[in-house]
Amino acid sequence: MQELNRLLELHGKKLRQRTSCFRYLSVERLYSDLFYKGISEASRNLVAEEADGWLMRGCSLEEAKRNIIDMQERLKRKGRSKIEFAIPALTIIRDTDEEAKRYLERLTGGRKNVLDRTLDTGLVGSPETVAKKIKQLENIGINHVLLQLTPTLSELKNVKKGT
């Protein structure tokens, strides 16, 4: 989450890109962090034993918090102290919350299941609304938010300009 905050900042009603970010691997560690995705008991246990991070499925803030608490308890039982948490989020940013909701309605035709659970994370709204939700995710322990955009190129432009 801190990395996302370093990349984007809120200027009035706009999200703006602060800088480009490159991540270098150290000589001591010749692999990047291993994230695992899965919610079954077996997957959760594998994450607690082996993974550097857990990519949970899209979900509400309350479910994400419960998932993090559950994983922290599993880590403790395995003698591990910390991993990183990531969550996917369908992201639609418009000037107002109402505009974003109208676009979402056009995109899904009112059928929530069209976009799986990524919609449950709830990054739909004005730049202020989306920034507030990202901050809430950070406050419960989410380290990374994977912005899912559709259609990708035009929505990426909206994220970049913050409208």
N, C-alpha and C positions, 0 to 999 in steps of 0.2 A: 504494500500500500504506500509506503514511503517513497518507493521508486516511482509509482504513478503520480504522487504529489510533486515529485521533482520534475516530472515530464509535463504536467498540465497544471495550470492555475486559473482561478476564476477572476475575470476582469469584468465587473459589472454583471451583465447577462451573458458573457461570452467565456467559454473555456478556451484557453490559448495554450499552444505548445511552448514549453519553456526552452527545451533543448533536445538534441538527439542524444540517445543513450547507447553506449556500447558496453558490453560486458565481457571482460577478459577472464580466462581461466588461469589460475595460478599454476606455477610449475609443480607444486606439491600435489595438486589435484587435477588430473588430466581428464576429468569428466565433469559435465554439468550436473546440477541437482536432478535427482530422479524423482519425478512426481508420478503418482499412481492414481488412477481414477476407478472408483468402484464403491458401492455402498453395501454389498453383501457382507455377512459376518467374515467370510474368508478374505474378502478384499480389505476390510477394515483391519483385520489382524495382520495381513501382509504389509499394509502401510505402517502399522505400529512397529513391526519388526524391522523393516528394510528401507522404507522410502524416506527421502529428504523432504517430501511434500505430498500433500493430498489435494487432488483436484476433485472436490465434491461436485455433485450435480447442482444445477440451479435450484434454488429453494428460497423460502421466505427468510427474513432476518432471524426469526425465532428458531426455525429449523436449523439454520446455519450455526447458531449459538449452541444448540443442543448437540449438533455434530461435533463441534470443536471440543465441548466439555467431554463428550464420549471418547473422542480420540485422545485427549489429554490423559484421561484415566487409563486407557489402553497403553499409552506410552509409559506411564508411571509403572504399570505392572510389568512392562518389558525392560525396565531400567533405563529408559530413554527420557530425555527432558524436553525436547522441542523439535518440531518440524514446522514447515510453512504450510499455510492453507491458501488454496485458490478456489475461485468460484466463477463459473461462466455467467454472463448476463447479457441478454438481448438489450441493446442500447439504442435508444431513439431519443435524440435531442432536438428540440425545436425551441422557438422563442418563448412559447408558453406551454404549460402542462396540457392545456386543452388541445393545442395544435398537435402535440406529440400523441395524445390519446386518439385523436381523429385519424392520424396516420396509422397508428397501430390497428385501429378498427378496419381501415381499408386494407392493410397488409394481411390480416388474419381472416377477414370476413366474419369476425365475431367468434371464430373457433379457436379457443385458447390452445387446444392440443396440437394445432398446426406448428407451433413453435416449441413443443416439448416443454420442459421445465425451466428453460433459460429465461422465460418470461417471469417466472416466480421471483427472481432476484430483484426485479423492479427498477431497472435503470431507464425509465421512460418519463420524460418531462422536460422542463426548462433546464438550462445549465445549473441553476441554483438547486433545483430539486435533485438532479443527478449527482451533483457534488455533495449534497447533504446525505444522500443514500450511500455513496462511496465512503464518506466519513463514518457513517453508522457501521458499515461492514468492517472498516478498519478498527473501530472501537471494540468490536466483539472478537477480533483476532484474525481477520482475513488479511493476508499479506499481498495477494495478487487477485486482480479482477480481470478476467478475460472478456474483453468487449466483443460481443457477437453482433455483427452488423449485416443488415440485408435491405436492399442490395449493397454489397460491400463498399464499392468505390464511392458512390454518392453519400452514403452514411458516414464513411470515413472523413469525407470532406466536411460534413456537418460537425463531427466530433472535433476536427482540427480547428474549425472556425468558431465552434461553440454555439452554433445556432441549430 
